[in-house]
Amino acid sequence: MEYLKIGKILNTRGIRGELKIKPFTDFQTDRYKLGKTIFIFFNNEYLEFVVKQYRPHKNMDLLVLKDNEDINLIEKFKGCEIFVPADEETTLFENEYHLSEIIDLEVFQDDILIGHISDVKSYPQCDYLEIKTLNDVKKLIPFLDEFVLNIDLEEERVDLINMEGLL
């Protein structure tokens, strides 16, 4: 079975088994519906869990898994990634991407490697690509056609315009 990454467990919250998740999807309400099956990649295997409770909280997702409502049962999953079967993929329009597809893509300006995408930040005005440059500096670039010339998933690269002050 193939899987699609939808988040990463950053921490636990409280003693009742709530997981604090950094989302890699914009479809959380679909992915974390009550009774839905998700998979946590732990010790080189995909462990199956059923969603008991979901709620958004401060740009994060809080999730409780059925039969795991105790911090002692879930604490070991800190740092693990969450997946759904790839066949449950939500249909995207042209020029739309799953976050998991663009995170870690190499970023180029005039065919010169400048870094890689480390995150995507959502703000009211638009989404921003967080680029970690080769000298470990993080820069935010608006995720707009005016700045992003090309995204090539097969070549695993993103091309930006060359504009003074952009980076």
Secondary structure, 3 states (H helix, E strand, C coil): CCEEEEEEEEEEECCCCEEEEEECCCCHHHHCCCCCEEEEEECCEEEEEEEEEEEEECCEEEEEECCCCCHHHHHHHCCCEEEEEHHHCCCCCCCCCCHHHHCCCEEEECCEEEEEEEEEEECCCCEEEEEEECCCCEEEEECCCCCEEEEECCCCEEEECCCCCCC
